[in-house]
Amino acid sequence: MKIFGKYPSLRLRRNRKSEWSRRLVEENNLTVSDLILPIFVTEGKNKVEKIKSMPGVMKYSVDKIDSIINKASKLDIPLVAVFPNTPSRKKNSFGSEALNENNIVCRTIRKIKKNNPNIGVMADVALDPYTNHGHDGILRKKEIMNDETIKILSEQAILQAEMGCDVIAPSDMMDGRIGVIRKTLDKKNFKNVQILSYAAKYASNFYGPFRDAIGSKQKSSINKKTYQMDYKNSNEALREVALDIKEGADFVMIKPGLPYLDIVKSVKQNFKIPVFVYQVSGEYSMIINSVNKGILNKDAAIESLISFKRSGAAAIVTYFALDIAKKISN
């Protein structure tokens, strides 16, 4: 990049000398419209439970879900993402609870759309919350079966669409699932239901608190590296995104966030598609615990979110959504 001018005639600090001047020249900003609020739901009644590894984040029974949805709606957060904590007794090796129209996610979607029809609802399409082995697909002889899993995922997507889900979010990283789900949705006349593909989801070490929250700790000897991406790779992410766009994805997700800012930027520059990023549970827990212990200033959270916007993200899934929305609104 060619630099015009030189010191002392050029002084870049002049534009930083006052608050109004800094506001005029700021290149990136964060609005409530950039935020997606993840919500954990659990079985039972009258439950609002703390998640030990995620300070400030709760699990809600379906009858209590309005309390947090109303807050999100009043703050004008555009989209919420629903994640279930499924009881062990309802899990099996095939994740069949995913296809139960009265499972936690389905009941939650119905209630949200009934009481807050103007807020968007997103739900993951994946089997890991429902399998007793904790994997995202059908496990057979220590191998995750790709095509058999896709068949179930397409049925799960239709069920969620029937419940009123606005955005279907396949997060399993099976090959070809976006194309199958898009065709299935269209065939069932859900042409306007959007698909957010977790196109570049890495086999990351930052997911631990989330797995605590939904109760999907892995129990098998096979880890998720056979289907989630290797965190040493970047070109592979572009191939994954390209395939999912061709198959019908409306937007793509990069997950996790902070360790993968280069991927966010590269995808945005190469494809010009709306890129979402997930600030995952491990990232949240590191920041919030550091803030609570006085190691970091509380504004570290908003700084981290600005880094996503600076990299090219259109929207951010973050557990800080409510707090940041309040801060922006005030």
C-alpha atoms as one frame of an Amber mdcrd trajectory, in Angstrom:
protein
   0.000   0.000   0.000   1.348   3.384  -0.974   1.426   5.934   1.843   0.770
   9.566   0.843   2.323  12.382   2.849   4.902  12.284   5.612   5.557  13.530
   9.104   5.419  16.319  10.312   2.967  17.679   7.749   0.966  14.474   8.141
  -0.026  13.642  11.700  -2.446  10.738  11.983  -3.059  11.547  15.650  -4.948
  14.700  14.606  -7.958  12.551  13.696  -7.813  10.888  17.117  -7.614  14.076
  19.179 -11.256  14.140  20.285 -14.167  11.748  20.696 -16.293  13.369  17.954
 -13.401  13.166  15.493 -12.747   9.501  16.254 -16.436   8.800  15.648 -16.317
  10.477  12.251 -13.427   8.369  10.946 -14.162   4.982  12.541 -14.133   2.280
   9.876 -16.220  -0.391  11.574 -19.028  -0.405  14.089 -21.332  -2.820  15.835
 -25.121  -2.623  15.895 -27.842  -4.735  17.467 -28.629  -5.981  13.957 -25.277
  -7.803  13.956 -26.173 -10.006  16.931 -27.564 -13.543  17.139 -28.471 -14.797
  20.617 -27.892 -18.507  21.381 -30.349 -19.998  23.869 -30.151 -23.332  25.706
 -33.392 -25.160  26.455 -33.927 -28.091  28.801 -36.679 -30.485  29.837 -38.878
 -29.902  32.850 -40.914 -26.997  34.148 -40.133 -23.700  35.868 -36.395 -24.104
  35.257 -33.796 -21.387  34.811 -30.504 -23.133  35.536 -26.958 -21.811  35.621
 -24.299 -23.360  33.404 -21.237 -23.679  35.632 -18.655 -23.401  32.857 -20.409
 -20.408  31.246 -20.982 -17.697  33.894 -24.070 -15.613  33.161 -25.557 -18.107
  30.680 -28.662 -20.102  31.619 -30.679 -23.110  30.506 -34.435 -22.556  30.272
 -37.350 -24.951  30.344 -39.822 -24.279  27.535 -42.353 -22.648  29.869 -39.679
 -20.096  30.883 -38.380 -19.316  27.395 -40.527 -16.178  27.006 -38.498 -14.413
  29.693 -35.326 -14.320  27.576 -37.079 -14.045  24.208 -38.985 -10.978  25.399
 -35.701  -9.358  26.412 -34.163 -10.124  23.021 -37.252  -8.825  21.231 -37.326
  -5.554  23.195 -33.658  -4.990  22.377 -34.453  -5.660  18.689 -32.071  -8.620
  18.360 -33.050 -10.063  14.961 -32.362 -13.785  15.450 -32.106 -16.367  18.225
 -30.491 -19.800  17.927 -31.997 -22.693  19.902 -29.861 -25.501  21.365 -31.323
 -28.405  23.370 -30.129 -30.208  26.488 -31.712 -33.592  25.824 -32.120 -36.002
  28.776 -29.990 -39.145  28.565 -33.095 -41.335  28.617 -34.184 -39.844  25.283
 -30.861 -40.469  23.534 -29.931 -43.491  21.446 -27.361 -44.467  18.842 -29.528
 -43.123  15.979 -30.563 -39.817  17.568 -34.208 -40.598  16.849 -35.396 -37.911
  19.309 -34.345 -35.394  16.626 -37.417 -36.480  14.642 -39.876 -36.204  17.524
 -42.258 -33.296  16.860 -42.548 -32.784  20.614 -38.833 -32.665  21.366 -37.453
 -29.630  23.219 -36.445 -27.755  20.092 -39.778 -28.216  18.341 -41.757 -27.105
  21.392 -39.478 -24.099  21.797 -39.825 -23.037  18.162 -43.614 -23.280  18.349
 -43.758 -21.212  21.529 -41.411 -18.503  20.270 -43.218 -18.094  16.948 -46.587
 -17.989  18.718 -45.635 -15.330  21.276 -42.913 -13.410  19.387 -43.621 -13.976
  15.687 -41.393 -11.116  14.508 -38.128 -12.469  15.893 -36.196 -14.904  13.723
 -35.584 -18.442  14.983 -32.671 -20.619  13.950 -32.131 -24.260  14.902 -29.176
 -26.561  14.326 -29.645 -29.605  12.146 -27.358 -32.194  13.702 -27.649 -35.362
  15.735 -25.107 -34.814  18.510 -27.657 -33.454  21.048 -29.661 -36.660  20.577
 -27.082 -39.470  20.260 -25.826 -41.447  23.230 -22.310 -41.477  21.757 -22.145
 -37.691  21.308 -21.364 -37.700  17.593 -23.116 -35.650  14.914 -24.063 -38.646
  12.812 -24.848 -42.348  12.685 -21.987 -44.361  14.163 -21.326 -47.796  12.692
 -18.209 -49.852  13.423 -16.421 -46.748  14.721 -17.176 -44.816  11.530 -19.543
 -41.867  11.109 -21.821 -42.747   8.194 -22.195 -39.764   5.871 -25.101 -40.622
   3.561 -27.228 -42.382   6.177 -26.844 -39.334   8.415 -27.917 -36.954   5.650
 -31.217 -38.797   5.231 -32.061 -38.187   8.904 -30.853 -34.586   8.743 -33.179
 -33.816   5.831 -36.121 -35.195   7.844 -35.031 -33.139  10.845 -34.875 -30.012
   8.672 -38.420 -30.563   7.382 -39.715 -31.099  10.918 -38.147 -27.864  12.144
 -39.534 -25.971   9.148 -42.991 -27.337   9.905 -42.662 -26.027  13.462 -42.009
 -22.522  12.099 -38.207 -22.376  12.118 -36.950 -19.545   9.906 -33.315 -20.591
   9.469 -32.141 -24.191   9.211 -28.507 -24.496  10.314 -26.781 -27.777   9.404
 -23.808 -27.956  11.761 -22.737 -31.570  11.328 -20.156 -31.186   8.520 -21.420
 -34.181   6.533 -20.586 -33.932   2.824 -23.500 -33.017   0.558 -26.073 -32.246
   3.218 -26.844 -28.689   2.062 -27.926 -29.862  -1.393 -30.119 -32.655  -0.041
 -31.746 -30.417   2.573 -32.373 -27.601   0.070 -34.027 -29.988  -2.395 -36.099
 -31.561   0.369 -37.255 -28.184   1.695 -38.198 -27.011  -1.790 -40.061 -30.232
  -2.539 -42.117 -29.772   0.650 -42.887 -26.153  -0.319 -40.513 -24.573   2.204
 -38.786 -22.593  -0.524 -38.415 -19.499   1.651 -36.842 -21.238   4.637 -33.232
 -20.121   4.745 -30.170 -22.307   5.217 -27.187 -21.176   7.255 -24.455 -23.701
   6.622 -21.740 -24.273   9.182 -19.546 -24.498   6.107 -16.228 -24.179   7.929
 -16.596 -25.808  11.334 -13.289 -26.762  12.836 -12.473 -29.665  15.152 -11.698
 -27.149  17.860 -10.614 -27.254  21.481 -12.913 -24.312  22.264 -16.227 -26.231
  22.385 -15.981 -27.732  25.876 -18.423 -25.517  27.807 -21.053 -25.875  25.043
 -20.888 -29.653  25.298 -21.407 -29.314  29.035 -24.455 -27.121  28.377 -26.179
 -29.545  26.005 -24.893 -32.727  27.623 -23.126 -34.113  24.544 -19.716 -35.017
  25.919 -18.148 -37.563  23.616 -18.213 -41.112  24.932 -16.740 -42.994  21.975
 -13.076 -43.519  21.220 -13.416 -41.684  17.885 -13.128 -37.910  18.004 -14.807
 -35.503  15.584 -11.736 -34.966  13.423 -13.065 -37.349  10.767 -15.759 -34.832
   9.793 -14.949 -31.451  11.340 -12.097 -29.500   9.775  -8.428 -29.617  10.700
  -7.519 -26.323  12.370  -4.219 -26.298  10.486  -6.060 -25.815   7.159  -7.395
 -22.707   5.420  -7.722 -23.552   1.697  -9.955 -26.454   2.668 -12.385 -23.953
   4.191 -12.743 -22.210   0.824 -13.544 -25.535  -0.840 -16.166 -26.326   1.806
 -17.779 -22.901   1.427 -17.762 -23.081  -2.383 -19.523 -26.445  -2.348 -22.174
 -25.304   0.124 -22.916 -22.153  -1.865 -23.393 -24.249  -4.999 -25.706 -26.563
  -3.069 -27.963 -23.710  -1.972 -26.689 -22.123   1.256 -28.057 -18.613   1.851
 -25.288 -17.724   4.282 -22.270 -19.541   5.712 -20.891 -19.857   9.231 -17.292
 -19.912  10.418 -16.854 -21.643  13.775 -15.065 -20.895  16.116 -14.493 -17.155
  15.802 -11.404 -15.480  17.255  -8.860 -18.165  16.231 -10.259 -18.063  12.666
 -10.450 -14.377  11.730  -8.286 -15.122   8.706 -10.903 -17.601   7.472 -13.719
 -15.070   7.920 -11.813 -12.496   5.893 -10.798 -14.944   3.176 -14.337 -16.310
   2.727 -15.815 -12.813   2.562 -13.272 -11.628   0.011 -13.599 -14.709  -2.186
 -17.370 -15.246  -2.223 -19.148 -11.970  -1.289 -21.771 -14.020   0.544 -23.072
 -13.069   4.016 -20.588 -14.623   6.435 -21.683 -15.366  10.001 -19.247 -16.207
  12.769 -19.812 -18.102  16.028 -18.018 -16.786  19.096 -18.105 -20.175  20.761
 -18.458 -21.160  24.396 -14.737 -21.474  25.063 -14.103 -17.975  23.735 -16.963
 -16.594  25.834 -15.797 -18.373  28.983 -12.214 -17.147  28.605 -13.342 -13.534
  28.247 -16.079 -13.511  30.898 -13.922 -15.291  33.497 -11.062 -12.857  32.850
 -13.453  -9.909  33.194 -14.969 -11.319  36.388 -11.488 -11.767  37.887 -10.413
  -8.255  36.937  -7.797  -9.503  34.472  -9.533  -7.847  31.509 -11.660  -4.727
  31.218 -15.361  -5.444  30.595 -15.071  -3.798  27.157 -12.933  -6.752  26.013
 -16.191  -8.395  24.910 -17.185  -5.641  22.504 -13.603  -5.395  21.239 -13.710
  -9.084  20.350 -16.974  -8.608  18.443 -15.600  -5.633  16.526 -12.745  -7.864
  15.360 -15.319 -10.085  13.639 -16.901  -7.095  11.901 -13.472  -5.838  10.863
 -12.755  -9.226   9.315 -15.949  -9.123   7.246 -18.622 -10.874   9.319 -22.217
  -9.883   8.612 -23.517 -11.287  11.913 -22.173 -12.847  15.094 -23.547 -15.635
  17.265 -22.459 -14.634  20.754 -23.416 -15.312  24.370 -22.704 -11.626  24.994
 -25.625 -10.629  22.721 -27.994  -9.364  25.429 -25.318  -7.413  27.306 -23.896
  -5.867  24.140 -27.381  -4.995  22.823 -28.126  -3.192  26.105 -24.821  -1.324
  25.885 -25.490  -0.270  22.287 -29.057   0.778  23.081 -27.895   2.947  25.970
